Every structure is written in C-alpha cells, then in structure tokens.
Amino acid sequence: MSGTSLDGLDLAHCHIWQEETTWKFEIKETKSISYSSEMQEKLKNSIFLAADELLVFHNTYGTWLGEQAKAFIKVNNLEVDAIASHGHTTHHQPENGLTFQIGSGQHLANASGQKVVCDFRTNDVSLGGQGAPLVPIGDQLFFGKYDFCLNLGGISNVSLERNGKRIAYDIGLANMILNHITRKNGLDYDKGGQLARSGKVNPQMLEKLNALEYYKLPIPKSIGYEWFVEEVVPIIDSPQDSMENLLTTGVHHICEQVAIQIKNNSKKSKNTMFVTGGGALNDFLIETLQEKLGEIARVVGTEKKLIEFKEALVFALMGALRLENKINVLSSVTGAKTDSSSGIIFLPS
C-alpha cells in the first residue's frame, strides 16, 4: 500500500480466512519503507509527467515494488498465495472515466516471482463509479460492529451502514495538508501533533478551506492529488504565518469537516467511531476531533499495528476476494452500475 500522504510503502503479511459467514484476519509480519526524498518528489510530481515518461515510471516502480516484496518474503521466510498491490495513485479523475495507479502488475509479478492482484479501481470507474473509496469492503466484513469507520490517511474518508447498505466517501483533507506544511519546513511530519498543539488558528485560512466547493458536492464523491494541488495548495501556501499556526489551522479544518459529516449521518445520540490511518497517531488531531464531536460519537482507538496497516490489510482482503471471484467493490459506495469483483491477476514469467 502506498497512499497520498507519500510517507512510504507499507507491506503486511496477512492471514485471511472465513468461518461460516464471518471473515477473520491476522496481521503477521509488517514493514514500512520510507520513501527517499528523491522518490517522494518523483511520486508527487508524477501527475506532471508526459504519458511515455509516466508509463516508464509505472514499469520501473512496479519492478521496485516487486523487489521490496521479494526481500520482505525472504527475510521473514514467508509462504504466500499472492501479493495484493494497490500501487500509487497518480491520476484520479472519475468524472473523466480515469483513474491510474502506477506499479505495473506484470513487472511486480516478475520481480517478486509471485502471483499479483492489482489495479482494483479501473473496473469500477468503467462501470460509472468513483473507483474510491475501496476500504469500506473491509469495514463491512471486518469492522461492522462500529457505527462509523474513519480513515485518516492523506485523505479522510468515512464508511457506515445506511438502510442495510454500506456507504462511504472521501470527506476531504487529512495528512496530505499537514505533511505539505511540514515538508515545506524540512520535516517529514508533525509527530503526535506537537507542533500543531503549540500554534493558533489562522481564521482567514480556515474560512477559505471550509469554503472549498468539494464539501458541498453530493455523494458518492472522491478526491485525488490533482484536486489538492489545484484547490488547496494555493490556500495554504499564501498566508505569511508560522508553521505551527498553519498546522493548527489544518487540524481544525480536518476535524470540523469530519464532525459535520458524522453529525449529519448520525441516527442516534451516541455512536462509536473506529479511527485508523496515520492521523490516528496524531494525539492533538484526535483530541480536537473528540472535542468537536462532543457526545455524538466516541473515538475508538486500536493497536498501533492495525492503525498503521489497516489499508494494507484491506487490500489483502480485496486480493483474496478477487481470487475467489467474490464481490470486493461495493456500488453502494462508489456509485457504479453494479457491485464487482475487481482487480487484474498477473502471473510471474
């Protein structure tokens, strides 16, 4: 799994099985590989590459993914059925029928020597869907006991049951905005939200962020890095303010938008909200979120391994479901014409 926050590559060895109608999991070995500054820049700027350059990167990145997976398997002496790979999203324009995740499945399979399932989003977009978010299938099958499942990765997204169906959508910003601010100041991220905790809200910046047109759109909806570059970066790069104040403002914006959506979708006075993703490790963000939610929802944490590797786990589940020809993308989430068993299977040569 490689996400929009550009932190690095997450690898997880997952055992997934079914007991009668219940799906179970165990996350065994894990590893996070931080991207070098060179790789980070290349991924960040890949949306500006010419088509032929992007396809070359697609292939070389796929080979690199395969090499990382092969080393992970060897070091941990693993036996695996398949590698499920999300790849890294460079382009996401479902309104134009386009979504693209680099990391060629064939190159990955050849470099790793393993069967690979990848390209989970394209089929849904071809069926008229958003191709995102995809994690709700895991929320439904693994974490259905919670009223809300909130993921705070580069983007914030939420999933819930409504009228017997799982719905989900991208709420808006999460770590993408915070990491952009810290990286401009030579830091990878704000550990625990310590810097944000010491700042003050910039009211003009907060007002502009809250006024973004995306928040007014109906669901299903999703966003990608292009939206961030075009709509958000000009807002956060313009104020002459301290890094701490910009981070504080970013946190308050994230939490206000999440709280609005939770309150709008709440059917009872007290709910449970299961929170994962890198943002769940930001203490200041979680405290601010709980404050803005009040009594309507209680933030439920979990072990660090699951917080960090939940998305990798869910793509492992999606790969397993695809190999069994079972539904792994929900049209109630994406707005596609039908549910689907999505993903392309590649065999090593």
ChimeraX attribute file (.defattr): number of C-alpha atoms within 10 A of each C-alpha:
attribute: neighborCount
match mode: 1-to-1
recipient: residues
	/A:1	22
	/A:2	21
	/A:3	18
	/A:4	19
	/A:5	22
	/A:6	22
	/A:7	22
	/A:8	17
	/A:9	18
	/A:10	19
	/A:11	24
	/A:12	23
	/A:13	21
	/A:14	19
	/A:15	16
	/A:16	15
	/A:17	13
	/A:18	9
	/A:19	7
	/A:20	6
	/A:21	7
	/A:22	9
	/A:23	15
	/A:24	13
	/A:25	15
	/A:26	12
	/A:27	16
	/A:28	10
	/A:29	14
	/A:30	16
	/A:31	12
	/A:32	15
	/A:33	12
	/A:34	13
	/A:35	15
	/A:36	11
	/A:37	10
	/A:38	9
	/A:39	14
	/A:40	16
	/A:41	12
	/A:42	14
	/A:43	19
	/A:44	18
	/A:45	12
	/A:46	19
	/A:47	16
	/A:48	13
	/A:49	13
	/A:50	9
	/A:51	11
	/A:52	9
	/A:53	11
	/A:54	16
	/A:55	15
	/A:56	13
	/A:57	19
	/A:58	22
	/A:59	18
	/A:60	17
	/A:61	22
	/A:62	26
	/A:63	22
	/A:64	17
	/A:65	24
	/A:66	27
	/A:67	19
	/A:68	18
	/A:69	21
	/A:70	18
	/A:71	12
	/A:72	19
	/A:73	17
	/A:74	11
	/A:75	9
	/A:76	11
	/A:77	9
	/A:78	12
	/A:79	9
	/A:80	12
	/A:81	13
	/A:82	19
	/A:83	27
	/A:84	28
	/A:85	28
	/A:86	25
	/A:87	23
	/A:88	20
	/A:89	21
	/A:90	22
	/A:91	17
	/A:92	24
	/A:93	18
	/A:94	22
	/A:95	12
	/A:96	9
	/A:97	16
	/A:98	15
	/A:99	23
	/A:100	17
	/A:101	20
	/A:102	23
	/A:103	26
	/A:104	26
	/A:105	31
	/A:106	23
	/A:107	25
	/A:108	32
	/A:109	27
	/A:110	19
	/A:111	20
	/A:112	24
	/A:113	18
	/A:114	20
	/A:115	20
	/A:116	27
	/A:117	28
	/A:118	26
	/A:119	22
	/A:120	27
	/A:121	26
	/A:122	22
	/A:123	19
	/A:124	29
	/A:125	24
	/A:126	16
	/A:127	18
	/A:128	18
	/A:129	27
	/A:130	30
	/A:131	29
	/A:132	29
	/A:133	23
	/A:134	23
	/A:135	26
	/A:136	29
	/A:137	24
	/A:138	22
	/A:139	24
	/A:140	19
	/A:141	15
	/A:142	15
	/A:143	15
	/A:144	18
	/A:145	13
	/A:146	16
	/A:147	21
	/A:148	26
	/A:149	27
	/A:150	26
	/A:151	26
	/A:152	27
	/A:153	23
	/A:154	24
	/A:155	25
	/A:156	23
	/A:157	24
	/A:158	25
	/A:159	26
	/A:160	24
	/A:161	18
	/A:162	12
	/A:163	6
	/A:164	7
	/A:165	13
	/A:166	18
	/A:167	23
	/A:168	30
	/A:169	23
	/A:170	23
	/A:171	26
	/A:172	24
	/A:173	25
	/A:174	27
	/A:175	26
	/A:176	22
	/A:177	22
	/A:178	27
	/A:179	20
	/A:180	19
	/A:181	24
	/A:182	18
	/A:183	12
	/A:184	11
	/A:185	11
	/A:186	8
	/A:187	12
	/A:188	16
	/A:189	19
	/A:190	19
	/A:191	13
	/A:192	17
	/A:193	21
	/A:194	16
	/A:195	18
	/A:196	25
	/A:197	18
	/A:198	12
	/A:199	16
	/A:200	15
	/A:201	18
	/A:202	18
	/A:203	10
	/A:204	11
	/A:205	19
	/A:206	21
	/A:207	12
	/A:208	13
	/A:209	21
	/A:210	15
	/A:211	11
	/A:212	14
	/A:213	9
	/A:214	16
	/A:215	16
	/A:216	9
	/A:217	10
	/A:218	8
	/A:219	16
	/A:220	19
	/A:221	23
	/A:222	23
	/A:223	22
	/A:224	20
	/A:225	22
	/A:226	16
	/A:227	14
	/A:228	16
	/A:229	12
	/A:230	10
	/A:231	15
	/A:232	17
	/A:233	14
	/A:234	11
	/A:235	16
	/A:236	22
	/A:237	14
	/A:238	9
	/A:239	12
	/A:240	8
	/A:241	11
	/A:242	13
	/A:243	17
	/A:244	21
	/A:245	18
	/A:246	26
	/A:247	29
	/A:248	26
	/A:249	25
	/A:250	27
	/A:251	28
	/A:252	21
	/A:253	24
	/A:254	26
	/A:255	23
	/A:256	18
	/A:257	19
	/A:258	25
	/A:259	20
	/A:260	13
	/A:261	13
	/A:262	21
	/A:263	16
	/A:264	9
	/A:265	14
	/A:266	15
	/A:267	12
	/A:268	10
	/A:269	9
	/A:270	13
	/A:271	18
	/A:272	15
	/A:273	22
	/A:274	24
	/A:275	21
	/A:276	25
	/A:277	23
	/A:278	20
	/A:279	25
	/A:280	24
	/A:281	19
	/A:282	20
	/A:283	15
	/A:284	22
	/A:285	24
	/A:286	20
	/A:287	13
	/A:288	17
	/A:289	23
	/A:290	17
	/A:291	13
	/A:292	18
	/A:293	19
	/A:294	12
	/A:295	11
	/A:296	18
	/A:297	23
	/A:298	16
	/A:299	18
	/A:300	15
	/A:301	15
	/A:302	11
	/A:303	8
	/A:304	14
	/A:305	14
	/A:306	16
	/A:307	20
	/A:308	20
	/A:309	21
	/A:310	22
	/A:311	24
	/A:312	25
	/A:313	26
	/A:314	24
	/A:315	26
	/A:316	26
	/A:317	26
	/A:318	29
	/A:319	29
	/A:320	21
	/A:321	18
	/A:322	23
	/A:323	17
	/A:324	10
	/A:325	12
	/A:326	15
	/A:327	14
	/A:328	25
	/A:329	31
	/A:330	27
	/A:331	22
	/A:332	17
	/A:333	27
	/A:334	27
	/A:335	21
	/A:336	21
	/A:337	15
	/A:338	14
	/A:339	19
	/A:340	18
	/A:341	20
	/A:342	24
	/A:343	25
	/A:344	19
	/A:345	19
	/A:346	20
	/A:347	16
	/A:348	15
	/A:349	11
